Amino acid sequence: MIEVEIEMVRLDPDAKTPIVILREKEGKSRRILPIWIGLFEAIAIVTEIDQQTPIRPMTHDLLKSVIDNLGAEVISVLVSDLREDTFYAEINLRQSDGKVIKIDSRPSDAIALSLRAKAPIYVSEDVMAISGISQAIVDSTPEDLLKAILDNLKPEDFGDKV
């Protein structure tokens, strides 16, 4: 597993879809992993990064509250797999009895929850090997970085949406 941090959340200028970009925390390569996400999930991530407190709890705030009130804690999240151009994640919870359970999740929801729980985010070695972007491209300007990401896309990356 590779520990990552959120590098940025940006809007894909062509598809008008938010992208969360995760970056390796350590190591000489410090690859990035772009994940296209939904608008509401992007808002949930950005509001937590910006430390904005909504008047009423958002979905991820509610989930964190439920987990806390059940005596469990989020210990980590993992972007675990990439199948048919869809990323998969799991939320790792520790129950009050010490038992660790894994909950299937979309990466965007897992990331939004991890921010609220102050839990680390990991990416599997296999996912990073397949979809990670190298340091040479990462060192480019933000515009060059986004162009490199978009240039590597294929129509099948969008499934039935094209």
Secondary structure, 3 states (H helix, E strand, C coil): CEEEEEEEEEECCCCCCEEEEEEECCCCCCCEEEEECCHHHHHHHHHHHCCCCCCCCCHHHHHHHHHHHCCCEEEEEEEEEEECCEEEEEEEEECCCCCEEEEEECHHHHHHHHHHHCCCEEECHHHHHHHCECHHHHCCCHHHHHHHHHHCCCHHHHHHHC
